[in-house]
Amino acid sequence: MGIALVLDLARDALMMALSLAGPLLGVALGVGLLVSVLQAVTSIQEQTLSFVPKLFAVAAVFLILLSWMLQTMMAYTTELIRSLPSLVG
């Protein structure tokens, strides 16, 4: 197993992780930005006000995208397991 193959596998794994975590992180960023603008406008400085909406928004997006995430992970894992004989030998 050469260094190029290891780098290729690591790149694919990182891209998979980014594609799965990206929508959740984007929603958390957007909701956090909206809540912080709301806090700045109303001068409310409650710590839980920024946490609870992000928690609910990320949970809702996670439930909506769960089937897509599982299909993507299964396709990646299946392809990785199928390519094991060519990686080892």
QUIRA-V920915 format. One line per field, one symbol per residue. ss: DSSP state (a for helix, b for strand, c for the rest). phi: phi as a letter, one per 20 degrees, with the letter a starting at -180 (. if undefined). burial: b if it has 24 or more other ideal C-beta (glycine too) atoms within 12 Angstrom, else e. A space follows every 50 residues. Layout:
ss=???
phi=???
burial=???
This chain:
ss=ccaaaaaaaaaaaaaaaaaaaaaaaaaaaaaaaaaaaaaaaaccccaaaa aaaaaaaaaaaaaaaaaaaaaaaaaaaaaaaacaaaaac
phi=.efffffffffffffffffeegfffffffffffffffffffemedefffe efffffffffffffefffffffffffffffffegffffe
burial=eeeeeeeeeeeeeeeeeeebeeebeebbeebeeebeeeeeeeeeeeeeeb eebbeebbeebeeeeeeeeeeeeeeeeeeeeeeeeeeee
